[in-house]
């Protein structure tokens, strides 16, 4: 089961109904914002910090490959 996910801002309402909002991450390159959500049973602030660093790399790679950011990105534990 998915424990953590980042969802593009504006897409969140119908996509993560029961999850806990952990913070917003902004892509340095294009300014697009993603909200990080955790399953309420697995809320973990340290993990959210690691996930933000991971997300920063993933978003930068997508710009290098000229890919659009997906609406939702599953995050590692
Ligand atoms: Zn971007």
PDB file of the backbone (N, CA, C, O) and the ligand in Angstrom, with CONECT records:
HET     ZN  A 101       1
ATOM      1  N   UNK A   1       0.831  -1.207   0.000  1.00  0.00           N
ATOM      2  CA  UNK A   1       0.000   0.000   0.000  1.00  0.00           C
ATOM      3  C   UNK A   1       0.863   1.253   0.000  1.00  0.00           C
ATOM      4  O   UNK A   1       1.933   1.283   0.608  1.00  0.00           O
ATOM      5  N   UNK A   2       0.397   2.269  -0.676  1.00  0.00           N
ATOM      6  CA  UNK A   2       1.123   3.529  -0.759  1.00  0.00           C
ATOM      7  C   UNK A   2       1.049   4.281   0.573  1.00  0.00           C
ATOM      8  O   UNK A   2      -0.031   4.459   1.137  1.00  0.00           O
ATOM      9  N   UNK A   3       2.227   4.723   1.072  1.00  0.00           N
ATOM     10  CA  UNK A   3       2.250   5.443   2.351  1.00  0.00           C
ATOM     11  C   UNK A   3       2.453   6.937   2.186  1.00  0.00           C
ATOM     12  O   UNK A   3       2.032   7.731   3.027  1.00  0.00           O
ATOM     13  N   UNK A   4       3.099   7.311   1.095  1.00  0.00           N
ATOM     14  CA  UNK A   4       3.432   8.728   0.914  1.00  0.00           C
ATOM     15  C   UNK A   4       3.376   9.078  -0.568  1.00  0.00           C
ATOM     16  O   UNK A   4       3.803   8.308  -1.429  1.00  0.00           O
ATOM     17  N   UNK A   5       2.839  10.259  -0.836  1.00  0.00           N
ATOM     18  CA  UNK A   5       2.693  10.668  -2.220  1.00  0.00           C
ATOM     19  C   UNK A   5       2.794  12.194  -2.303  1.00  0.00           C
ATOM     20  O   UNK A   5       2.390  12.914  -1.389  1.00  0.00           O
ATOM     21  N   UNK A   6       3.337  12.657  -3.409  1.00  0.00           N
ATOM     22  CA  UNK A   6       3.347  14.099  -3.689  1.00  0.00           C
ATOM     23  C   UNK A   6       2.350  14.345  -4.819  1.00  0.00           C
ATOM     24  O   UNK A   6       2.363  13.653  -5.837  1.00  0.00           O
ATOM     25  N   UNK A   7       1.501  15.326  -4.626  1.00  0.00           N
ATOM     26  CA  UNK A   7       0.462  15.602  -5.610  1.00  0.00           C
ATOM     27  C   UNK A   7       0.531  17.064  -6.017  1.00  0.00           C
ATOM     28  O   UNK A   7       0.654  17.959  -5.181  1.00  0.00           O
ATOM     29  N   UNK A   8       0.451  17.280  -7.303  1.00  0.00           N
ATOM     30  CA  UNK A   8       0.532  18.635  -7.853  1.00  0.00           C
ATOM     31  C   UNK A   8      -0.568  19.499  -7.246  1.00  0.00           C
ATOM     32  O   UNK A   8      -1.720  19.080  -7.139  1.00  0.00           O
ATOM     33  N   UNK A   9      -0.192  20.698  -6.856  1.00  0.00           N
ATOM     34  CA  UNK A   9      -1.158  21.591  -6.220  1.00  0.00           C
ATOM     35  C   UNK A   9      -2.323  21.871  -7.165  1.00  0.00           C
ATOM     36  O   UNK A   9      -2.125  22.095  -8.359  1.00  0.00           O
ATOM     37  N   UNK A  10      -3.530  21.855  -6.623  1.00  0.00           N
ATOM     38  CA  UNK A  10      -4.704  22.038  -7.459  1.00  0.00           C
ATOM     39  C   UNK A  10      -5.332  20.725  -7.863  1.00  0.00           C
ATOM     40  O   UNK A  10      -6.471  20.693  -8.329  1.00  0.00           O
ATOM     41  N   UNK A  11      -4.582  19.617  -7.682  1.00  0.00           N
ATOM     42  CA  UNK A  11      -5.088  18.284  -8.033  1.00  0.00           C
ATOM     43  C   UNK A  11      -5.387  17.493  -6.767  1.00  0.00           C
ATOM     44  O   UNK A  11      -5.722  16.311  -6.839  1.00  0.00           O
ATOM     45  N   UNK A  12      -5.270  18.132  -5.619  1.00  0.00           N
ATOM     46  CA  UNK A  12      -5.194  17.368  -4.375  1.00  0.00           C
ATOM     47  C   UNK A  12      -6.547  16.889  -3.868  1.00  0.00           C
ATOM     48  O   UNK A  12      -6.628  15.829  -3.247  1.00  0.00           O
ATOM     49  N   UNK A  13      -7.593  17.633  -4.115  1.00  0.00           N
ATOM     50  CA  UNK A  13      -8.836  17.378  -3.401  1.00  0.00           C
ATOM     51  C   UNK A  13      -9.364  15.965  -3.619  1.00  0.00           C
ATOM     52  O   UNK A  13      -9.715  15.269  -2.667  1.00  0.00           O
ATOM     53  N   UNK A  14      -9.415  15.551  -4.876  1.00  0.00           N
ATOM     54  CA  UNK A  14     -10.016  14.254  -5.143  1.00  0.00           C
ATOM     55  C   UNK A  14      -9.001  13.110  -5.069  1.00  0.00           C
ATOM     56  O   UNK A  14      -9.370  11.938  -5.138  1.00  0.00           O
ATOM     57  N   UNK A  15      -7.721  13.464  -4.927  1.00  0.00           N
ATOM     58  CA  UNK A  15      -6.694  12.422  -5.073  1.00  0.00           C
ATOM     59  C   UNK A  15      -6.099  11.920  -3.768  1.00  0.00           C
ATOM     60  O   UNK A  15      -5.492  10.849  -3.759  1.00  0.00           O
ATOM     61  N   UNK A  16      -6.239  12.623  -2.699  1.00  0.00           N
ATOM     62  CA  UNK A  16      -5.661  12.158  -1.429  1.00  0.00           C
ATOM     63  C   UNK A  16      -6.628  12.463  -0.287  1.00  0.00           C
ATOM     64  O   UNK A  16      -6.279  13.201   0.635  1.00  0.00           O
ATOM     65  N   UNK A  17      -7.814  11.916  -0.336  1.00  0.00           N
ATOM     66  CA  UNK A  17      -8.862  12.358   0.577  1.00  0.00           C
ATOM     67  C   UNK A  17      -8.541  12.148   2.050  1.00  0.00           C
ATOM     68  O   UNK A  17      -8.859  13.013   2.866  1.00  0.00           O
ATOM     69  N   UNK A  18      -7.919  11.027   2.421  1.00  0.00           N
ATOM     70  CA  UNK A  18      -7.740  10.710   3.839  1.00  0.00           C
ATOM     71  C   UNK A  18      -6.321  10.921   4.321  1.00  0.00           C
ATOM     72  O   UNK A  18      -6.007  10.601   5.468  1.00  0.00           O
ATOM     73  N   UNK A  19      -5.455  11.454   3.469  1.00  0.00           N
ATOM     74  CA  UNK A  19      -4.052  11.576   3.832  1.00  0.00           C
ATOM     75  C   UNK A  19      -3.785  12.867   4.588  1.00  0.00           C
ATOM     76  O   UNK A  19      -4.539  13.835   4.494  1.00  0.00           O
ATOM     77  N   UNK A  20      -2.682  12.855   5.346  1.00  0.00           N
ATOM     78  CA  UNK A  20      -2.281  14.006   6.147  1.00  0.00           C
ATOM     79  C   UNK A  20      -1.309  14.858   5.344  1.00  0.00           C
ATOM     80  O   UNK A  20      -0.321  14.354   4.809  1.00  0.00           O
ATOM     81  N   UNK A  21      -1.599  16.162   5.265  1.00  0.00           N
ATOM     82  CA  UNK A  21      -0.737  17.066   4.512  1.00  0.00           C
ATOM     83  C   UNK A  21       0.522  17.368   5.318  1.00  0.00           C
ATOM     84  O   UNK A  21       0.440  17.797   6.469  1.00  0.00           O
ATOM     85  N   UNK A  22       1.700  17.141   4.703  1.00  0.00           N
ATOM     86  CA  UNK A  22       2.973  17.299   5.420  1.00  0.00           C
ATOM     87  C   UNK A  22       3.705  18.566   5.027  1.00  0.00           C
ATOM     88  O   UNK A  22       4.634  18.981   5.721  1.00  0.00           O
ATOM     89  N   UNK A  23       3.312  19.183   3.940  1.00  0.00           N
ATOM     90  CA  UNK A  23       4.002  20.393   3.516  1.00  0.00           C
ATOM     91  C   UNK A  23       3.975  20.512   2.009  1.00  0.00           C
ATOM     92  O   UNK A  23       3.545  19.604   1.297  1.00  0.00           O
ATOM     93  N   UNK A  24       4.441  21.649   1.546  1.00  0.00           N
ATOM     94  CA  UNK A  24       4.439  21.922   0.109  1.00  0.00           C
ATOM     95  C   UNK A  24       5.875  22.030  -0.368  1.00  0.00           C
ATOM     96  O   UNK A  24       6.717  22.638   0.292  1.00  0.00           O
ATOM     97  N   UNK A  25       6.146  21.436  -1.520  1.00  0.00           N
ATOM     98  CA  UNK A  25       7.471  21.504  -2.111  1.00  0.00           C
ATOM     99  C   UNK A  25       7.364  22.194  -3.467  1.00  0.00           C
ATOM    100  O   UNK A  25       6.486  21.879  -4.270  1.00  0.00           O
ATOM    101  N   UNK A  26       8.277  23.144  -3.710  1.00  0.00           N
ATOM    102  CA  UNK A  26       8.232  23.916  -4.938  1.00  0.00           C
ATOM    103  C   UNK A  26       9.422  23.546  -5.811  1.00  0.00           C
ATOM    104  O   UNK A  26      10.563  23.514  -5.349  1.00  0.00           O
ATOM    105  N   UNK A  27       9.140  23.268  -7.082  1.00  0.00           N
ATOM    106  CA  UNK A  27      10.215  22.967  -8.028  1.00  0.00           C
ATOM    107  C   UNK A  27      10.997  24.247  -8.315  1.00  0.00           C
ATOM    108  O   UNK A  27      10.421  25.265  -8.698  1.00  0.00           O
ATOM    109  N   UNK A  28      12.324  24.182  -8.126  1.00  0.00           N
ATOM    110  CA  UNK A  28      13.171  25.359  -8.341  1.00  0.00           C
ATOM    111  C   UNK A  28      13.126  25.852  -9.777  1.00  0.00           C
ATOM    112  O   UNK A  28      13.213  27.053 -10.034  1.00  0.00           O
ATOM    113  N   UNK A  29      12.989  24.924 -10.705  1.00  0.00           N
ATOM    114  CA  UNK A  29      13.124  25.270 -12.116  1.00  0.00           C
ATOM    115  C   UNK A  29      11.868  25.926 -12.672  1.00  0.00           C
ATOM    116  O   UNK A  29      11.953  26.959 -13.336  1.00  0.00           O
ATOM    117  N   UNK A  30      10.705  25.340 -12.410  1.00  0.00           N
ATOM    118  CA  UNK A  30       9.486  25.858 -13.045  1.00  0.00           C
ATOM    119  C   UNK A  30       8.498  26.467 -12.051  1.00  0.00           C
ATOM    120  O   UNK A  30       7.522  27.096 -12.462  1.00  0.00           O
ATOM    121  N   UNK A  31       8.736  26.290 -10.756  1.00  0.00           N
ATOM    122  CA  UNK A  31       7.858  26.888  -9.754  1.00  0.00           C
ATOM    123  C   UNK A  31       6.591  26.106  -9.462  1.00  0.00           C
ATOM    124  O   UNK A  31       5.761  26.523  -8.654  1.00  0.00           O
ATOM    125  N   UNK A  32       6.449  24.964 -10.131  1.00  0.00           N
ATOM    126  CA  UNK A  32       5.277  24.124  -9.861  1.00  0.00           C
ATOM    127  C   UNK A  32       5.347  23.618  -8.417  1.00  0.00           C
ATOM    128  O   UNK A  32       6.423  23.289  -7.916  1.00  0.00           O
ATOM    129  N   UNK A  33       4.192  23.561  -7.759  1.00  0.00           N
ATOM    130  CA  UNK A  33       4.181  23.164  -6.357  1.00  0.00           C
ATOM    131  C   UNK A  33       3.522  21.804  -6.179  1.00  0.00           C
ATOM    132  O   UNK A  33       2.527  21.479  -6.827  1.00  0.00           O
ATOM    133  N   UNK A  34       4.108  21.023  -5.281  1.00  0.00           N
ATOM    134  CA  UNK A  34       3.593  19.699  -4.941  1.00  0.00           C
ATOM    135  C   UNK A  34       3.320  19.638  -3.450  1.00  0.00           C
ATOM    136  O   UNK A  34       4.117  20.106  -2.637  1.00  0.00           O
ATOM    137  N   UNK A  35       2.183  19.054  -3.105  1.00  0.00           N
ATOM    138  CA  UNK A  35       1.865  18.863  -1.697  1.00  0.00           C
ATOM    139  C   UNK A  35       2.226  17.424  -1.326  1.00  0.00           C
ATOM    140  O   UNK A  35       1.825  16.475  -2.000  1.00  0.00           O
ATOM    141  N   UNK A  36       2.988  17.284  -0.247  1.00  0.00           N
ATOM    142  CA  UNK A  36       3.389  15.952   0.225  1.00  0.00           C
ATOM    143  C   UNK A  36       2.355  15.454   1.229  1.00  0.00           C
ATOM    144  O   UNK A  36       2.014  16.144   2.190  1.00  0.00           O
ATOM    145  N   UNK A  37       1.866  14.245   0.987  1.00  0.00           N
ATOM    146  CA  UNK A  37       0.867  13.629   1.872  1.00  0.00           C
ATOM    147  C   UNK A  37       1.396  12.314   2.424  1.00  0.00           C
ATOM    148  O   UNK A  37       2.074  11.555   1.733  1.00  0.00           O
ATOM    149  N   UNK A  38       1.068  12.066   3.689  1.00  0.00           N
ATOM    150  CA  UNK A  38       1.369  10.763   4.290  1.00  0.00           C
ATOM    151  C   UNK A  38       0.076  10.075   4.693  1.00  0.00           C
ATOM    152  O   UNK A  38      -0.905  10.713   5.075  1.00  0.00           O
ATOM    153  N   UNK A  39       0.108   8.750   4.594  1.00  0.00           N
ATOM    154  CA  UNK A  39      -0.948   7.951   5.205  1.00  0.00           C
ATOM    155  C   UNK A  39      -0.976   8.294   6.703  1.00  0.00           C
ATOM    156  O   UNK A  39       0.074   8.285   7.346  1.00  0.00           O
ATOM    157  N   UNK A  40      -2.136   8.592   7.263  1.00  0.00           N
ATOM    158  CA  UNK A  40      -2.196   9.012   8.676  1.00  0.00           C
ATOM    159  C   UNK A  40      -1.566   7.991   9.635  1.00  0.00           C
ATOM    160  O   UNK A  40      -1.100   8.363  10.712  1.00  0.00           O
ATOM    161  N   UNK A  41      -1.550   6.724   9.255  1.00  0.00           N
ATOM    162  CA  UNK A  41      -0.947   5.698  10.114  1.00  0.00           C
ATOM    163  C   UNK A  41       0.577   5.709  10.040  1.00  0.00           C
ATOM    164  O   UNK A  41       1.236   5.050  10.844  1.00  0.00           O
ATOM    165  N   UNK A  42       1.145   6.446   9.089  1.00  0.00           N
ATOM    166  CA  UNK A  42       2.604   6.430   8.882  1.00  0.00           C
ATOM    167  C   UNK A  42       3.171   7.845   8.799  1.00  0.00           C
ATOM    168  O   UNK A  42       4.170   8.075   8.118  1.00  0.00           O
ATOM    169  N   UNK A  43       2.542   8.782   9.482  1.00  0.00           N
ATOM    170  CA  UNK A  43       3.045  10.162   9.443  1.00  0.00           C
ATOM    171  C   UNK A  43       4.428  10.216  10.073  1.00  0.00           C
ATOM    172  O   UNK A  43       4.629   9.718  11.181  1.00  0.00           O
ATOM    173  N   UNK A  44       5.389  10.825   9.365  1.00  0.00           N
ATOM    174  CA  UNK A  44       6.777  10.811   9.810  1.00  0.00           C
ATOM    175  C   UNK A  44       7.478  12.056   9.249  1.00  0.00           C
ATOM    176  O   UNK A  44       7.740  12.150   8.049  1.00  0.00           O
ATOM    177  N   UNK A  45       7.774  13.007  10.141  1.00  0.00           N
ATOM    178  CA  UNK A  45       8.369  14.267   9.681  1.00  0.00           C
ATOM    179  C   UNK A  45       9.762  14.083   9.106  1.00  0.00           C
ATOM    180  O   UNK A  45      10.132  14.758   8.145  1.00  0.00           O
ATOM    181  N   UNK A  46      10.548  13.161   9.696  1.00  0.00           N
ATOM    182  CA  UNK A  46      11.899  12.920   9.164  1.00  0.00           C
ATOM    183  C   UNK A  46      11.817  12.351   7.754  1.00  0.00           C
ATOM    184  O   UNK A  46      12.569  12.752   6.865  1.00  0.00           O
ATOM    185  N   UNK A  47      10.892  11.411   7.561  1.00  0.00           N
ATOM    186  CA  UNK A  47      10.713  10.837   6.217  1.00  0.00           C
ATOM    187  C   UNK A  47      10.306  11.937   5.246  1.00  0.00           C
ATOM    188  O   UNK A  47      10.760  11.945   4.102  1.00  0.00           O
ATOM    189  N   UNK A  48       9.466  12.857   5.678  1.00  0.00           N
ATOM    190  CA  UNK A  48       9.029  13.939   4.796  1.00  0.00           C
ATOM    191  C   UNK A  48      10.221  14.798   4.367  1.00  0.00           C
ATOM    192  O   UNK A  48      10.263  15.276   3.233  1.00  0.00           O
ATOM    193  N   UNK A  49      11.184  14.993   5.262  1.00  0.00           N
ATOM    194  CA  UNK A  49      12.394  15.736   4.926  1.00  0.00           C
ATOM    195  C   UNK A  49      13.216  15.014   3.862  1.00  0.00           C
ATOM    196  O   UNK A  49      13.678  15.623   2.897  1.00  0.00           O
ATOM    197  N   UNK A  50      13.390  13.695   4.056  1.00  0.00           N
ATOM    198  CA  UNK A  50      14.123  12.895   3.052  1.00  0.00           C
ATOM    199  C   UNK A  50      13.394  12.908   1.718  1.00  0.00           C
ATOM    200  O   UNK A  50      14.015  13.003   0.659  1.00  0.00           O
ATOM    201  N   UNK A  51      12.081  12.813   1.777  1.00  0.00           N
ATOM    202  CA  UNK A  51      11.287  12.767   0.549  1.00  0.00           C
ATOM    203  C   UNK A  51      11.383  14.087  -0.207  1.00  0.00           C
ATOM    204  O   UNK A  51      11.379  14.103  -1.438  1.00  0.00           O
ATOM    205  N   UNK A  52      11.469  15.188   0.523  1.00  0.00           N
ATOM    206  CA  UNK A  52      11.606  16.487  -0.142  1.00  0.00           C
ATOM    207  C   UNK A  52      12.916  16.539  -0.928  1.00  0.00           C
ATOM    208  O   UNK A  52      12.955  17.055  -2.045  1.00  0.00           O
ATOM    209  N   UNK A  53      14.001  15.995  -0.333  1.00  0.00           N
ATOM    210  CA  UNK A  53      15.295  15.965  -1.051  1.00  0.00           C
ATOM    211  C   UNK A  53      15.216  15.065  -2.277  1.00  0.00           C
ATOM    212  O   UNK A  53      15.732  15.395  -3.345  1.00  0.00           O
ATOM    213  N   UNK A  54      14.565  13.931  -2.103  1.00  0.00           N
ATOM    214  CA  UNK A  54      14.391  12.985  -3.213  1.00  0.00           C
ATOM    215  C   UNK A  54      13.594  13.640  -4.334  1.00  0.00           C
ATOM    216  O   UNK A  54      13.934  13.528  -5.512  1.00  0.00           O
ATOM    217  N   UNK A  55      12.522  14.329  -3.938  1.00  0.00           N
ATOM    218  CA  UNK A  55      11.640  14.973  -4.906  1.00  0.00           C
ATOM    219  C   UNK A  55      12.389  16.051  -5.691  1.00  0.00           C
ATOM    220  O   UNK A  55      12.189  16.206  -6.895  1.00  0.00           O
ATOM    221  N   UNK A  56      13.249  16.789  -4.999  1.00  0.00           N
ATOM    222  CA  UNK A  56      14.032  17.832  -5.652  1.00  0.00           C
ATOM    223  C   UNK A  56      14.854  17.230  -6.797  1.00  0.00           C
ATOM    224  O   UNK A  56      14.903  17.791  -7.892  1.00  0.00           O
ATOM    225  N   UNK A  57      15.505  16.077  -6.540  1.00  0.00           N
ATOM    226  CA  UNK A  57      16.304  15.404  -7.571  1.00  0.00           C
ATOM    227  C   UNK A  57      15.434  14.922  -8.729  1.00  0.00           C
ATOM    228  O   UNK A  57      15.763  15.116  -9.899  1.00  0.00           O
ATOM    229  N   UNK A  58      14.321  14.292  -8.376  1.00  0.00           N
ATOM    230  CA  UNK A  58      13.443  13.718  -9.405  1.00  0.00           C
ATOM    231  C   UNK A  58      12.906  14.822 -10.319  1.00  0.00           C
ATOM    232  O   UNK A  58      12.875  14.663 -11.539  1.00  0.00           O
ATOM    233  N   UNK A  59      12.488  15.931  -9.728  1.00  0.00           N
ATOM    234  CA  UNK A  59      11.931  17.027 -10.532  1.00  0.00           C
ATOM    235  C   UNK A  59      13.020  17.629 -11.422  1.00  0.00           C
ATOM    236  O   UNK A  59      12.760  17.972 -12.576  1.00  0.00           O
ATOM    237  N   UNK A  60      14.241  17.759 -10.888  1.00  0.00           N
ATOM    238  CA  UNK A  60      15.344  18.299 -11.689  1.00  0.00           C
ATOM    239  C   UNK A  60      15.650  17.374 -12.867  1.00  0.00           C
ATOM    240  O   UNK A  60      15.902  17.843 -13.977  1.00  0.00           O
ATOM    241  N   UNK A  61      15.626  16.054 -12.625  1.00  0.00           N
ATOM    242  CA  UNK A  61      15.875  15.091 -13.704  1.00  0.00           C
ATOM    243  C   UNK A  61      14.805  15.191 -14.788  1.00  0.00           C
ATOM    244  O   UNK A  61      15.096  15.067 -15.977  1.00  0.00           O
ATOM    245  N   UNK A  62      13.574  15.415 -14.362  1.00  0.00           N
ATOM    246  CA  UNK A  62      12.499  15.544 -15.351  1.00  0.00           C
ATOM    247  C   UNK A  62      12.728  16.758 -16.244  1.00  0.00           C
ATOM    248  O   UNK A  62      12.415  16.724 -17.434  1.00  0.00           O
ATOM    249  N   UNK A  63      13.271  17.823 -15.677  1.00  0.00           N
ATOM    250  CA  UNK A  63      13.588  18.980 -16.519  1.00  0.00           C
ATOM    251  C   UNK A  63      14.731  18.664 -17.473  1.00  0.00           C
ATOM    252  O   UNK A  63      14.705  19.073 -18.634  1.00  0.00           O
ATOM    253  N   UNK A  64      15.755  17.922 -16.978  1.00  0.00           N
ATOM    254  CA  UNK A  64      16.877  17.544 -17.851  1.00  0.00           C
ATOM    255  C   UNK A  64      16.393  16.718 -19.039  1.00  0.00           C
ATOM    256  O   UNK A  64      16.879  16.873 -20.159  1.00  0.00           O
ATOM    257  N   UNK A  65      15.429  15.840 -18.777  1.00  0.00           N
ATOM    258  CA  UNK A  65      14.912  14.975 -19.854  1.00  0.00           C
ATOM    259  C   UNK A  65      13.746  15.633 -20.603  1.00  0.00           C
ATOM    260  O   UNK A  65      13.157  15.038 -21.505  1.00  0.00           O
ATOM    261  N   UNK A  66      13.427  16.870 -20.212  1.00  0.00           N
ATOM    262  CA  UNK A  66      12.320  17.623 -20.812  1.00  0.00           C
ATOM    263  C   UNK A  66      10.999  16.871 -20.729  1.00  0.00           C
ATOM    264  O   UNK A  66      10.211  16.853 -21.674  1.00  0.00           O
ATOM    265  N   UNK A  67      10.779  16.251 -19.577  1.00  0.00           N
ATOM    266  CA  UNK A  67       9.497  15.590 -19.294  1.00  0.00           C
ATOM    267  C   UNK A  67       8.628  16.533 -18.469  1.00  0.00           C
ATOM    268  O   UNK A  67       9.130  17.332 -17.679  1.00  0.00           O
ATOM    269  N   UNK A  68       7.354  16.428 -18.661  1.00  0.00           N
ATOM    270  CA  UNK A  68       6.414  17.147 -17.780  1.00  0.00           C
ATOM    271  C   UNK A  68       6.367  16.442 -16.431  1.00  0.00           C
ATOM    272  O   UNK A  68       6.516  15.222 -16.359  1.00  0.00           O
ATOM    273  N   UNK A  69       6.160  17.204 -15.367  1.00  0.00           N
ATOM    274  CA  UNK A  69       5.972  16.558 -14.066  1.00  0.00           C
ATOM    275  C   UNK A  69       4.612  15.858 -14.054  1.00  0.00           C
ATOM    276  O   UNK A  69       3.617  16.425 -14.508  1.00  0.00           O
ATOM    277  N   UNK A  70       4.569  14.636 -13.540  1.00  0.00           N
ATOM    278  CA  UNK A  70       3.259  13.978 -13.406  1.00  0.00           C
ATOM    279  C   UNK A  70       2.431  14.646 -12.303  1.00  0.00           C
ATOM    280  O   UNK A  70       2.975  15.336 -11.440  1.00  0.00           O
ATOM    281  N   UNK A  71       1.117  14.435 -12.341  1.00  0.00           N
ATOM    282  CA  UNK A  71       0.243  15.006 -11.317  1.00  0.00           C
ATOM    283  C   UNK A  71       0.496  14.383  -9.952  1.00  0.00           C
ATOM    284  O   UNK A  71       0.281  15.004  -8.911  1.00  0.00           O
ATOM    285  N   UNK A  72       0.959  13.133  -9.987  1.00  0.00           N
ATOM    286  CA  UNK A  72       1.165  12.467  -8.697  1.00  0.00           C
ATOM    287  C   UNK A  72       2.441  11.639  -8.759  1.00  0.00           C
ATOM    288  O   UNK A  72       2.701  10.944  -9.740  1.00  0.00           O
ATOM    289  N   UNK A  73       3.225  11.727  -7.699  1.00  0.00           N
ATOM    290  CA  UNK A  73       4.515  11.040  -7.640  1.00  0.00           C
ATOM    291  C   UNK A  73       4.545  10.249  -6.337  1.00  0.00           C
ATOM    292  O   UNK A  73       4.453  10.815  -5.247  1.00  0.00           O
ATOM    293  N   UNK A  74       4.675   8.928  -6.470  1.00  0.00           N
ATOM    294  CA  UNK A  74       4.769   8.108  -5.276  1.00  0.00           C
ATOM    295  C   UNK A  74       6.141   8.298  -4.642  1.00  0.00           C
ATOM    296  O   UNK A  74       7.154   8.280  -5.341  1.00  0.00           O
ATOM    297  N   UNK A  75       6.182   8.477  -3.335  1.00  0.00           N
ATOM    298  CA  UNK A  75       7.434   8.774  -2.642  1.00  0.00           C
ATOM    299  C   UNK A  75       7.994   7.526  -1.974  1.00  0.00           C
ATOM    300  O   UNK A  75       7.236   6.656  -1.545  1.00  0.00           O
ATOM    301  N   UNK A  76       9.330   7.435  -1.884  1.00  0.00           N
ATOM    302  CA  UNK A  76       9.934   6.303  -1.174  1.00  0.00           C
ATOM    303  C   UNK A  76       9.732   6.452   0.333  1.00  0.00           C
ATOM    304  O   UNK A  76       9.539   7.561   0.832  1.00  0.00           O
ATOM    305  N   UNK A  77       9.778   5.328   1.054  1.00  0.00           N
ATOM    306  CA  UNK A  77       9.691   5.371   2.522  1.00  0.00           C
ATOM    307  C   UNK A  77      10.913   6.083   3.085  1.00  0.00           C
ATOM    308  O   UNK A  77      11.038   6.228   4.301  1.00  0.00           O
TER     309      UNK A  77
HETATM  310 ZN    ZN A 101       9.628  21.793 -12.471  1.00  0.00          ZN
END
